């Protein structure tokens, strides 16, 4: 892609009578001479591994006799995938968002280096209704029948230059950024490629987003320049940034209407071998931006997940409602039948937890945690701050296997619903309608999945819970969709999404003890809202080299103006973020008294960061 190839087609042809021949014409290619044509391959490359194009050409001899043949060109990708591999997991990340496989085989290897994989693939879904209640949706499974997502930002031009710039990933380690911070000003220093070409900005002449990947703006000029001390902001000890959209082409997988969204994604992980949870967890942060002029209501987002815990045909599925986790575990105590791809004895469990989804609509109060509502598994409930609550896992449904169990395998965009509670198939289900599949003992306090109604058939009582085991399902290949919603998604809005994938294996136990270990680990993966948006600090691992200073801020709440008093003799950078992590103000505090004006900002909760040591929640 992006290169040209010269083809001398006459080397492949001859005239049986011995007459001289020449090329009389060729489809869509540039003429070099009477025997050679050039394929420049503009606007031909889809978001996939490779594609094949063929061009019809005609040859003639001196008598005018003609014959036809084809030039066939195989176009290959450049820098398509990369691996998040700083801890015990080696996970493939895709620039178009369909992660953990190479479009052929699973690439979620854990333990790293074992050659055994626990997850086949995962694809992000989002759908909502417009003002006429018409469904718009972007939802992929395996990109076999088409695509709904495309690499890069929304643009007015998608030519070869666009593809070369955006059909890729940007992978960085914390230590690489630290090295850049310490050496950028030294003579002869050249930044590594990912820092030099960090996608901080889109190409504004083509209508692309002005600000894309986050960066530290050392000179406060709003322009990313690594040779002026600017550097990428990442989460974790290693991160991979990617960007995609749903509007470059029609949705040929879901057949659904486009939404006009752009997704800025960052996959990240921590290098903490002494922490068994972090060592076996990867994180995902998405910023989903509605760049259309359409307001969507009853919007849901989610993930199509194909679990493959080693051997593919002996898994079970479940939901931990309280922890907001969709998970898979082995159906018996031995994974597989001795295959090299199986785990054998002591099989592991794997789960996906929604840490924080879209914000709930503002209601002016700090909604408590633990009530029979979204506070069951949402984020920021009961933390003393108003209107910062974020949704957790709202529903789960199994998908795509056919051994007598529900088979919600999506092929076309349709409006869906919830499943009936109970047995393993629709004939024996007892009801009522349930938002979560196979919740086990995780929803006994409130019966949140059945809207507060005690399930029929004696479930959730006397140790009788809805699991695949209790209803007699046979283990097999397991796929599922976990979702978050409904929420309103207005034009121009950004929706933050944070989730993690955690792996657990009890090497002294069995399939059930591995599942219990997973549930124990996942309950501890619940960073506060400060941690999720605090860039750079704990999650970034990069701190500013500024001395500790005393800072006073008043009044709080702020009406129009506030005063910040900074001690010491050196100035300090300040940054003001919205509750969802969007930078709205920044500047420099001088020593002494500083007056800041906030009258142009909407009322709400903000995070003020001064240098790297001072963090304060303010209300406007």
FIZA-86520 format. One record per residue (C-alpha): x, y negated, z negated; residue in three letters; residue number from 1. Coordinates in steps of 0.25 Angstrom, whole numbers, padded with zeros to 4 digits. Last residue first. Layout:
// FIZA-86520
R     c1     c2     c3   aa    i
R      X      Y      Z  ALA  NUM
...
//
This chain:
// FIZA-86520
R     c1     c2     c3   aa    i
R  -0074  -0103  -0157  UNK  620
R  -0070  -0092  -0166  UNK  619
R  -0055  -0089  -0169  UNK  618
R  -0048  -0075  -0171  UNK  617
R  -0033  -0078  -0174  UNK  616
R  -0020  -0071  -0170  UNK  615
R  -0006  -0076  -0173  UNK  614
R   0006  -0068  -0172  UNK  613
R   0008  -0067  -0157  UNK  612
R   0008  -0082  -0153  UNK  611
R  -0006  -0088  -0157  UNK  610
R  -0017  -0079  -0153  UNK  609
R  -0032  -0085  -0155  UNK  608
R  -0043  -0074  -0153  UNK  607
R  -0056  -0079  -0149  UNK  606
R  -0071  -0077  -0154  UNK  605
R  -0082  -0085  -0148  UNK  604
R  -0087  -0098  -0143  UNK  603
R  -0083  -0101  -0129  UNK  602
R  -0071  -0109  -0127  UNK  601
R  -0069  -0124  -0121  UNK  600
R  -0070  -0130  -0135  UNK  599
R  -0058  -0122  -0140  UNK  598
R  -0048  -0134  -0142  UNK  597
R  -0035  -0131  -0149  UNK  596
R  -0028  -0141  -0158  UNK  595
R  -0013  -0138  -0163  UNK  594
R  -0007  -0142  -0176  UNK  593
R   0008  -0138  -0178  UNK  592
R   0018  -0131  -0169  UNK  591
R   0012  -0131  -0155  UNK  590
R   0002  -0120  -0151  UNK  589
R   0003  -0116  -0136  UNK  588
R  -0008  -0112  -0127  UNK  587
R  -0019  -0102  -0124  UNK  586
R  -0033  -0102  -0121  UNK  585
R  -0044  -0092  -0116  UNK  584
R  -0036  -0078  -0116  UNK  583
R  -0046  -0067  -0114  UNK  582
R  -0045  -0056  -0125  UNK  581
R  -0059  -0052  -0127  UNK  580
R  -0061  -0061  -0139  UNK  579
R  -0056  -0073  -0131  UNK  578
R  -0042  -0076  -0133  UNK  577
R  -0034  -0089  -0137  UNK  576
R  -0019  -0089  -0135  UNK  575
R  -0009  -0097  -0143  UNK  574
R   0006  -0099  -0140  UNK  573
R   0015  -0105  -0151  UNK  572
R   0024  -0117  -0152  UNK  571
R   0036  -0117  -0161  UNK  570
R   0039  -0125  -0173  UNK  569
R   0031  -0118  -0184  UNK  568
R   0017  -0119  -0189  UNK  567
R   0005  -0119  -0179  UNK  566
R  -0008  -0126  -0183  UNK  565
R  -0020  -0122  -0174  UNK  564
R  -0032  -0132  -0174  UNK  563
R  -0045  -0128  -0167  UNK  562
R  -0055  -0136  -0158  UNK  561
R  -0069  -0134  -0153  UNK  560
R  -0077  -0125  -0163  UNK  559
R  -0067  -0116  -0169  UNK  558
R  -0071  -0105  -0179  UNK  557
R  -0060  -0106  -0185  UNK  556
R  -0055  -0120  -0188  UNK  555
R  -0043  -0119  -0188  UNK  554
R  -0030  -0111  -0185  UNK  553
R  -0017  -0111  -0193  UNK  552
R  -0005  -0104  -0187  UNK  551
R   0008  -0099  -0194  UNK  550
R   0019  -0095  -0185  UNK  549
R   0026  -0082  -0183  UNK  548
R   0037  -0083  -0173  UNK  547
R   0035  -0081  -0158  UNK  546
R   0040  -0070  -0149  UNK  545
R   0027  -0066  -0143  UNK  544
R   0022  -0052  -0145  UNK  543
R   0021  -0040  -0135  UNK  542
R   0014  -0028  -0140  UNK  541
R   0002  -0030  -0132  UNK  540
R  -0008  -0023  -0141  UNK  539
R  -0002  -0029  -0154  UNK  538
R   0000  -0043  -0148  UNK  537
R  -0001  -0049  -0134  UNK  536
R  -0013  -0049  -0132  UNK  535
R  -0023  -0047  -0144  UNK  534
R  -0035  -0043  -0136  UNK  533
R  -0037  -0029  -0141  UNK  532
R  -0030  -0030  -0154  UNK  531
R  -0038  -0042  -0159  UNK  530
R  -0051  -0034  -0155  UNK  529
R  -0047  -0023  -0165  UNK  528
R  -0040  -0010  -0160  UNK  527
R  -0049   0002  -0162  UNK  526
R  -0040   0015  -0159  UNK  525
R  -0041   0021  -0173  UNK  524
R  -0054   0028  -0170  UNK  523
R  -0048   0034  -0158  UNK  522
R  -0038   0042  -0166  UNK  521
R  -0048   0048  -0175  UNK  520
R  -0057   0052  -0163  UNK  519
R  -0045   0058  -0156  UNK  518
R  -0041   0066  -0168  UNK  517
R  -0055   0071  -0169  UNK  516
R  -0055   0075  -0154  UNK  515
R  -0041   0082  -0156  UNK  514
R  -0047   0090  -0168  UNK  513
R  -0059   0094  -0159  UNK  512
R  -0050   0099  -0148  UNK  511
R  -0041   0107  -0157  UNK  510
R  -0031   0105  -0168  UNK  509
R  -0016   0104  -0171  UNK  508
R  -0012   0096  -0159  UNK  507
R  -0024   0086  -0162  UNK  506
R  -0024   0079  -0149  UNK  505
R  -0029   0064  -0147  UNK  504
R  -0030   0055  -0134  UNK  503
R  -0035   0041  -0135  UNK  502
R  -0040   0032  -0123  UNK  501
R  -0043   0018  -0127  UNK  500
R  -0053   0007  -0124  UNK  499
R  -0053  -0008  -0122  UNK  498
R  -0063  -0016  -0113  UNK  497
R  -0064  -0031  -0112  UNK  496
R  -0075  -0037  -0103  UNK  495
R  -0072  -0050  -0096  UNK  494
R  -0083  -0059  -0091  UNK  493
R  -0084  -0067  -0078  UNK  492
R  -0098  -0062  -0074  UNK  491
R  -0105  -0056  -0086  UNK  490
R  -0104  -0042  -0091  UNK  489
R  -0115  -0039  -0101  UNK  488
R  -0113  -0027  -0110  UNK  487
R  -0118  -0013  -0110  UNK  486
R  -0109  -0007  -0114  UNK  485
R  -0097   0003  -0115  UNK  484
R  -0095   0016  -0108  UNK  483
R  -0089   0030  -0109  UNK  482
R  -0091   0039  -0096  UNK  481
R  -0087   0053  -0097  UNK  480
R  -0079   0065  -0090  UNK  479
R  -0077   0079  -0096  UNK  478
R  -0072   0091  -0089  UNK  477
R  -0077   0103  -0096  UNK  476
R  -0080   0109  -0110  UNK  475
R  -0093   0116  -0111  UNK  474
R  -0104   0109  -0118  UNK  473
R  -0111   0116  -0130  UNK  472
R  -0119   0105  -0136  UNK  471
R  -0110   0104  -0149  UNK  470
R  -0097   0105  -0141  UNK  469
R  -0101   0093  -0131  UNK  468
R  -0104   0085  -0143  UNK  467
R  -0117   0080  -0149  UNK  466
R  -0116   0081  -0164  UNK  465
R  -0122   0091  -0174  UNK  464
R  -0115   0089  -0188  UNK  463
R  -0128   0088  -0196  UNK  462
R  -0134   0077  -0187  UNK  461
R  -0129   0069  -0175  UNK  460
R  -0137   0078  -0166  UNK  459
R  -0150   0085  -0171  UNK  458
R  -0156   0086  -0157  UNK  457
R  -0159   0071  -0156  UNK  456
R  -0149   0060  -0158  UNK  455
R  -0152   0051  -0169  UNK  454
R  -0156   0038  -0163  UNK  453
R  -0147   0025  -0165  UNK  452
R  -0145   0022  -0151  UNK  451
R  -0141   0036  -0147  UNK  450
R  -0126   0033  -0146  UNK  449
R  -0126   0025  -0158  UNK  448
R  -0131   0037  -0166  UNK  447
R  -0128   0027  -0178  UNK  446
R  -0119   0036  -0188  UNK  445
R  -0118   0049  -0180  UNK  444
R  -0111   0044  -0168  UNK  443
R  -0097   0050  -0168  UNK  442
R  -0102   0064  -0172  UNK  441
R  -0102   0070  -0158  UNK  440
R  -0104   0058  -0147  UNK  439
R  -0106   0068  -0135  UNK  438
R  -0110   0058  -0125  UNK  437
R  -0113   0043  -0130  UNK  436
R  -0124   0034  -0126  UNK  435
R  -0136   0043  -0130  UNK  434
R  -0150   0045  -0125  UNK  433
R  -0158   0053  -0136  UNK  432
R  -0156   0064  -0133  UNK  431
R  -0157   0080  -0134  UNK  430
R  -0149   0083  -0122  UNK  429
R  -0152   0098  -0117  UNK  428
R  -0155   0095  -0102  UNK  427
R  -0145   0083  -0101  UNK  426
R  -0133   0092  -0104  UNK  425
R  -0123   0093  -0116  UNK  424
R  -0134   0091  -0127  UNK  423
R  -0137   0079  -0135  UNK  422
R  -0139   0065  -0132  UNK  421
R  -0146   0060  -0119  UNK  420
R  -0136   0052  -0110  UNK  419
R  -0136   0037  -0108  UNK  418
R  -0139   0030  -0095  UNK  417
R  -0133   0026  -0081  UNK  416
R  -0135   0016  -0070  UNK  415
R  -0130   0021  -0057  UNK  414
R  -0117   0019  -0049  UNK  413
R  -0114   0031  -0041  UNK  412
R  -0106   0044  -0044  UNK  411
R  -0107   0045  -0059  UNK  410
R  -0105   0059  -0066  UNK  409
R  -0115   0059  -0077  UNK  408
R  -0115   0074  -0078  UNK  407
R  -0121   0078  -0092  UNK  406
R  -0117   0092  -0095  UNK  405
R  -0120   0106  -0089  UNK  404
R  -0106   0108  -0085  UNK  403
R  -0106   0097  -0075  UNK  402
R  -0096   0087  -0078  UNK  401
R  -0096   0072  -0074  UNK  400
R  -0099   0063  -0085  UNK  399
R  -0101   0061  -0100  UNK  398
R  -0107   0049  -0105  UNK  397
R  -0102   0039  -0115  UNK  396
R  -0108   0026  -0121  UNK  395
R  -0105   0013  -0128  UNK  394
R  -0090   0014  -0131  UNK  393
R  -0087   0001  -0139  UNK  392
R  -0092  -0013  -0137  UNK  391
R  -0085  -0025  -0141  UNK  390
R  -0088  -0035  -0153  UNK  389
R  -0081  -0048  -0153  UNK  388
R  -0094  -0056  -0155  UNK  387
R  -0091  -0060  -0170  UNK  386
R  -0078  -0057  -0177  UNK  385
R  -0078  -0051  -0191  UNK  384
R  -0073  -0037  -0186  UNK  383
R  -0087  -0030  -0187  UNK  382
R  -0087  -0025  -0173  UNK  381
R  -0074  -0028  -0165  UNK  380
R  -0075  -0016  -0156  UNK  379
R  -0086  -0006  -0153  UNK  378
R  -0089   0008  -0158  UNK  377
R  -0101   0008  -0167  UNK  376
R  -0101  -0007  -0166  UNK  375
R  -0109  -0006  -0153  UNK  374
R  -0121  -0003  -0162  UNK  373
R  -0125   0006  -0174  UNK  372
R  -0117  -0003  -0183  UNK  371
R  -0102   0001  -0186  UNK  370
R  -0095  -0012  -0184  UNK  369
R  -0102  -0025  -0186  UNK  368
R  -0106  -0036  -0176  UNK  367
R  -0098  -0049  -0179  UNK  366
R  -0109  -0059  -0175  UNK  365
R  -0112  -0069  -0164  UNK  364
R  -0119  -0060  -0155  UNK  363
R  -0110  -0059  -0143  UNK  362
R  -0112  -0048  -0133  UNK  361
R  -0104  -0036  -0136  UNK  360
R  -0090  -0037  -0130  UNK  359
R  -0085  -0027  -0120  UNK  358
R  -0078  -0014  -0124  UNK  357
R  -0069  -0012  -0135  UNK  356
R  -0061   0001  -0140  UNK  355
R  -0068   0011  -0131  UNK  354
R  -0062   0024  -0134  UNK  353
R  -0058   0035  -0124  UNK  352
R  -0055   0048  -0130  UNK  351
R  -0046   0060  -0128  UNK  350
R  -0045   0073  -0135  UNK  349
R  -0033   0083  -0136  UNK  348
R  -0033   0099  -0135  UNK  347
R  -0026   0106  -0146  UNK  346
R  -0023   0118  -0137  UNK  345
R  -0021   0117  -0122  UNK  344
R  -0019   0103  -0117  UNK  343
R  -0022   0107  -0103  UNK  342
R  -0015   0102  -0090  UNK  341
R  -0005   0114  -0090  UNK  340
R  -0017   0123  -0090  UNK  339
R  -0018   0133  -0102  UNK  338
R  -0033   0135  -0102  UNK  337
R  -0038   0121  -0105  UNK  336
R  -0038   0113  -0118  UNK  335
R  -0039   0122  -0130  UNK  334
R  -0048   0119  -0142  UNK  333
R  -0061   0117  -0135  UNK  332
R  -0069   0107  -0127  UNK  331
R  -0057   0097  -0127  UNK  330
R  -0059   0083  -0130  UNK  329
R  -0065   0071  -0123  UNK  328
R  -0068   0057  -0128  UNK  327
R  -0077   0044  -0127  UNK  326
R  -0074   0035  -0139  UNK  325
R  -0081   0023  -0145  UNK  324
R  -0076   0027  -0159  UNK  323
R  -0090   0028  -0165  UNK  322
R  -0095   0035  -0153  UNK  321
R  -0085   0046  -0151  UNK  320
R  -0089   0052  -0138  UNK  319
R  -0087   0066  -0133  UNK  318
R  -0082   0074  -0121  UNK  317
R  -0077   0089  -0120  UNK  316
R  -0066   0095  -0112  UNK  315
R  -0063   0109  -0106  UNK  314
R  -0062   0107  -0091  UNK  313
R  -0051   0096  -0089  UNK  312
R  -0039   0103  -0095  UNK  311
R  -0031   0092  -0101  UNK  310
R  -0041   0083  -0107  UNK  309
R  -0048   0078  -0095  UNK  308
R  -0057   0067  -0098  UNK  307
R  -0063   0059  -0086  UNK  306
R  -0068   0046  -0091  UNK  305
R  -0077   0036  -0084  UNK  304
R  -0076   0023  -0092  UNK  303
R  -0085   0012  -0096  UNK  302
R  -0091  -0001  -0094  UNK  301
R  -0106  -0005  -0096  UNK  300
R  -0113  -0017  -0092  UNK  299
R  -0128  -0019  -0095  UNK  298
R  -0127  -0033  -0089  UNK  297
R  -0118  -0038  -0078  UNK  296
R  -0116  -0053  -0074  UNK  295
R  -0112  -0055  -0059  UNK  294
R  -0102  -0065  -0054  UNK  293
R  -0091  -0055  -0053  UNK  292
R  -0077  -0055  -0060  UNK  291
R  -0082  -0047  -0072  UNK  290
R  -0070  -0044  -0080  UNK  289
R  -0066  -0031  -0086  UNK  288
R  -0054  -0032  -0096  UNK  287
R  -0050  -0018  -0099  UNK  286
R  -0040  -0013  -0110  UNK  285
R  -0037   0002  -0110  UNK  284
R  -0029   0009  -0121  UNK  283
R  -0021   0022  -0121  UNK  282
R  -0021   0031  -0133  UNK  281
R  -0012   0043  -0138  UNK  280
R   0000   0036  -0144  UNK  279
R  -0010   0025  -0150  UNK  278
R  -0017   0036  -0158  UNK  277
R  -0005   0045  -0162  UNK  276
R   0003   0032  -0167  UNK  275
R   0017   0036  -0168  UNK  274
R   0019   0037  -0153  UNK  273
R   0015   0022  -0152  UNK  272
R   0017   0017  -0138  UNK  271
R   0004   0010  -0136  UNK  270
R  -0005   0011  -0124  UNK  269
R  -0011   0002  -0113  UNK  268
R  -0021   0001  -0101  UNK  267
R  -0024  -0013  -0097  UNK  266
R  -0036  -0016  -0088  UNK  265
R  -0041  -0029  -0081  UNK  264
R  -0054  -0026  -0074  UNK  263
R  -0061  -0034  -0064  UNK  262
R  -0076  -0033  -0061  UNK  261
R  -0084  -0037  -0049  UNK  260
R  -0096  -0028  -0053  UNK  259
R  -0096  -0019  -0040  UNK  258
R  -0109  -0012  -0037  UNK  257
R  -0108   0003  -0039  UNK  256
R  -0105   0014  -0029  UNK  255
R  -0097   0021  -0041  UNK  254
R  -0085   0025  -0033  UNK  253
R  -0086   0016  -0020  UNK  252
R  -0087   0003  -0028  UNK  251
R  -0085  -0007  -0017  UNK  250
R  -0072  -0014  -0016  UNK  249
R  -0063  -0024  -0024  UNK  248
R  -0074  -0026  -0034  UNK  247
R  -0072  -0017  -0045  UNK  246
R  -0059  -0023  -0051  UNK  245
R  -0045  -0018  -0056  UNK  244
R  -0034  -0023  -0065  UNK  243
R  -0023  -0015  -0072  UNK  242
R  -0013  -0016  -0083  UNK  241
R  -0005  -0005  -0089  UNK  240
R   0000  -0006  -0103  UNK  239
R   0011  -0001  -0113  UNK  238
R   0014  -0004  -0127  UNK  237
R  -0001  -0009  -0129  UNK  236
R  -0008  -0020  -0122  UNK  235
R  -0001  -0029  -0112  UNK  234
R   0002  -0044  -0110  UNK  233
R   0011  -0046  -0098  UNK  232
R   0022  -0057  -0099  UNK  231
R   0025  -0071  -0097  UNK  230
R   0039  -0076  -0100  UNK  229
R   0040  -0086  -0088  UNK  228
R   0046  -0074  -0079  UNK  227
R   0033  -0066  -0082  UNK  226
R   0025  -0077  -0076  UNK  225
R   0010  -0075  -0078  UNK  224
R   0003  -0089  -0076  UNK  223
R  -0006  -0095  -0086  UNK  222
R   0005  -0106  -0089  UNK  221
R   0006  -0103  -0104  UNK  220
R   0021  -0101  -0103  UNK  219
R   0021  -0087  -0110  UNK  218
R   0008  -0082  -0104  UNK  217
R   0007  -0068  -0110  UNK  216
R   0000  -0059  -0099  UNK  215
R  -0014  -0053  -0097  UNK  214
R  -0017  -0046  -0084  UNK  213
R  -0027  -0054  -0075  UNK  212
R  -0028  -0069  -0075  UNK  211
R  -0031  -0076  -0062  UNK  210
R  -0041  -0066  -0058  UNK  209
R  -0041  -0064  -0043  UNK  208
R  -0048  -0073  -0033  UNK  207
R  -0039  -0071  -0022  UNK  206
R  -0032  -0084  -0023  UNK  205
R  -0031  -0081  -0038  UNK  204
R  -0021  -0069  -0037  UNK  203
R  -0023  -0062  -0050  UNK  202
R  -0015  -0065  -0062  UNK  201
R  -0007  -0058  -0074  UNK  200
R  -0005  -0046  -0065  UNK  199
R   0009  -0043  -0071  UNK  198
R   0019  -0043  -0059  UNK  197
R   0032  -0047  -0066  UNK  196
R   0028  -0039  -0078  UNK  195
R   0024  -0026  -0071  UNK  194
R   0036  -0027  -0062  UNK  193
R   0047  -0029  -0073  UNK  192
R   0051  -0043  -0076  UNK  191
R   0065  -0047  -0070  UNK  190
R   0075  -0054  -0079  UNK  189
R   0087  -0059  -0073  UNK  188
R   0089  -0071  -0083  UNK  187
R   0081  -0069  -0096  UNK  186
R   0068  -0076  -0097  UNK  185
R   0060  -0063  -0096  UNK  184
R   0068  -0055  -0105  UNK  183
R   0061  -0054  -0119  UNK  182
R   0047  -0055  -0114  UNK  181
R   0050  -0046  -0103  UNK  180
R   0056  -0035  -0112  UNK  179
R   0044  -0036  -0121  UNK  178
R   0035  -0034  -0109  UNK  177
R   0042  -0021  -0105  UNK  176
R   0042  -0017  -0119  UNK  175
R   0026  -0018  -0119  UNK  174
R   0025  -0008  -0107  UNK  173
R   0019  -0013  -0094  UNK  172
R   0011  -0007  -0083  UNK  171
R   0004  -0015  -0072  UNK  170
R  -0005  -0007  -0063  UNK  169
R  -0007  -0007  -0048  UNK  168
R  -0016  -0010  -0036  UNK  167
R  -0016  -0025  -0040  UNK  166
R  -0004  -0031  -0032  UNK  165
R  -0003  -0022  -0020  UNK  164
R  -0018  -0021  -0019  UNK  163
R  -0019  -0037  -0018  UNK  162
R  -0008  -0038  -0008  UNK  161
R  -0015  -0027   0000  UNK  160
R  -0027  -0035   0001  UNK  159
R  -0039  -0036  -0009  UNK  158
R  -0042  -0051  -0008  UNK  157
R  -0053  -0058  -0015  UNK  156
R  -0049  -0052  -0028  UNK  155
R  -0054  -0044  -0040  UNK  154
R  -0042  -0039  -0048  UNK  153
R  -0034  -0027  -0045  UNK  152
R  -0037  -0012  -0043  UNK  151
R  -0050  -0007  -0038  UNK  150
R  -0062  -0001  -0045  UNK  149
R  -0074   0006  -0040  UNK  148
R  -0068   0016  -0031  UNK  147
R  -0072   0027  -0022  UNK  146
R  -0076   0042  -0021  UNK  145
R  -0065   0048  -0028  UNK  144
R  -0062   0036  -0037  UNK  143
R  -0062   0046  -0049  UNK  142
R  -0073   0040  -0058  UNK  141
R  -0076   0025  -0055  UNK  140
R  -0086   0015  -0060  UNK  139
R  -0088   0001  -0056  UNK  138
R  -0103  -0003  -0058  UNK  137
R  -0113  -0014  -0054  UNK  136
R  -0128  -0010  -0057  UNK  135
R  -0139  -0019  -0053  UNK  134
R  -0147  -0025  -0065  UNK  133
R  -0150  -0037  -0056  UNK  132
R  -0141  -0046  -0065  UNK  131
R  -0130  -0036  -0063  UNK  130
R  -0129  -0023  -0071  UNK  129
R  -0116  -0017  -0076  UNK  128
R  -0106  -0006  -0073  UNK  127
R  -0092  -0003  -0078  UNK  126
R  -0083   0009  -0077  UNK  125
R  -0069   0012  -0080  UNK  124
R  -0062   0025  -0075  UNK  123
R  -0055   0036  -0083  UNK  122
R  -0047   0048  -0078  UNK  121
R  -0043   0062  -0081  UNK  120
R  -0040   0061  -0096  UNK  119
R  -0032   0070  -0105  UNK  118
R  -0019   0074  -0096  UNK  117
R  -0009   0084  -0098  UNK  116
R   0005   0083  -0092  UNK  115
R   0011   0082  -0105  UNK  114
R   0020   0070  -0103  UNK  113
R   0011   0060  -0110  UNK  112
R   0002   0068  -0120  UNK  111
R  -0007   0065  -0114  UNK  110
R  -0008   0062  -0099  UNK  109
R  -0019   0054  -0094  UNK  108
R  -0016   0055  -0079  UNK  107
R  -0027   0064  -0073  UNK  106
R  -0025   0069  -0059  UNK  105
R  -0030   0064  -0045  UNK  104
R  -0033   0049  -0045  UNK  103
R  -0021   0047  -0053  UNK  102
R  -0028   0048  -0066  UNK  101
R  -0029   0041  -0080  UNK  100
R  -0036   0028  -0075  UNK   99
R  -0047   0024  -0065  UNK   98
R  -0044   0009  -0067  UNK   97
R  -0040   0004  -0054  UNK   96
R  -0025   0002  -0058  UNK   95
R  -0025   0016  -0064  UNK   94
R  -0018   0020  -0077  UNK   93
R  -0012   0034  -0079  UNK   92
R  -0011   0038  -0093  UNK   91
R   0001   0044  -0100  UNK   90
R  -0003   0046  -0115  UNK   89
R   0007   0048  -0126  UNK   88
R   0011   0033  -0126  UNK   87
R   0017   0023  -0116  UNK   86
R   0011   0030  -0104  UNK   85
R   0001   0021  -0097  UNK   84
R   0004   0026  -0083  UNK   83
R   0003   0019  -0070  UNK   82
R  -0005   0020  -0057  UNK   81
R  -0006   0013  -0043  UNK   80
R   0008   0007  -0041  UNK   79
R   0007   0008  -0026  UNK   78
R  -0004   0016  -0019  UNK   77
R  -0003   0024  -0006  UNK   76
R  -0008   0021   0008  UNK   75
R  -0008   0033   0017  UNK   74
R  -0008   0029   0032  UNK   73
R  -0013   0037   0044  UNK   72
R  -0011   0032   0058  UNK   71
R  -0021   0039   0066  UNK   70
R  -0023   0045   0080  UNK   69
R  -0029   0041   0094  UNK   68
R  -0025   0045   0108  UNK   67
R  -0026   0037   0121  UNK   66
R  -0023   0039   0136  UNK   65
R  -0020   0026   0143  UNK   64
R  -0010   0032   0153  UNK   63
R   0002   0025   0147  UNK   62
R  -0001   0032   0133  UNK   61
R  -0010   0028   0122  UNK   60
R  -0011   0029   0107  UNK   59
R  -0022   0025   0098  UNK   58
R  -0022   0023   0083  UNK   57
R  -0032   0025   0072  UNK   56
R  -0027   0021   0058  UNK   55
R  -0029   0029   0045  UNK   54
R  -0029   0025   0031  UNK   53
R  -0026   0034   0019  UNK   52
R  -0027   0030   0004  UNK   51
R  -0019   0031  -0008  UNK   50
R  -0020   0032  -0023  UNK   49
R  -0032   0024  -0025  UNK   48
R  -0037   0009  -0025  UNK   47
R  -0039   0008  -0010  UNK   46
R  -0028   0003  -0001  UNK   45
R  -0032  -0003   0013  UNK   44
R  -0032  -0018   0011  UNK   43
R  -0019  -0019   0019  UNK   42
R  -0012  -0007   0024  UNK   41
R  -0001  -0013   0033  UNK   40
R  -0001  -0002   0043  UNK   39
R   0009  -0005   0054  UNK   38
R   0008   0000   0069  UNK   37
R   0020   0006   0077  UNK   36
R   0020   0011   0092  UNK   35
R   0017  -0001   0100  UNK   34
R   0023  -0011   0090  UNK   33
R   0019  -0016   0076  UNK   32
R   0004  -0016   0077  UNK   31
R  -0003  -0018   0064  UNK   30
R  -0014  -0007   0060  UNK   29
R  -0029  -0008   0060  UNK   28
R  -0031   0003   0070  UNK   27
R  -0021   0007   0080  UNK   26
R  -0020   0004   0095  UNK   25
R  -0013   0008   0108  UNK   24
R  -0001   0015   0102  UNK   23
R   0008   0019   0113  UNK   22
R   0011   0031   0121  UNK   21
R   0022   0035   0131  UNK   20
R   0019   0047   0140  UNK   19
R   0024   0061   0137  UNK   18
R   0012   0068   0142  UNK   17
R   0009   0073   0127  UNK   16
R   0009   0059   0123  UNK   15
R   0015   0057   0109  UNK   14
R   0011   0052   0095  UNK   13
R   0016   0052   0080  UNK   12
R   0028   0043   0083  UNK   11
R   0018   0034   0090  UNK   10
R   0012   0030   0077  UNK    9
R   0024   0022   0073  UNK    8
R   0018   0018   0059  UNK    7
R   0023   0006   0051  UNK    6
R   0019   0006   0037  UNK    5
R   0015  -0006   0028  UNK    4
R   0016  -0008   0013  UNK    3
R   0005  -0014   0004  UNK    2
R   0000   0000   0000  UNK    1
//
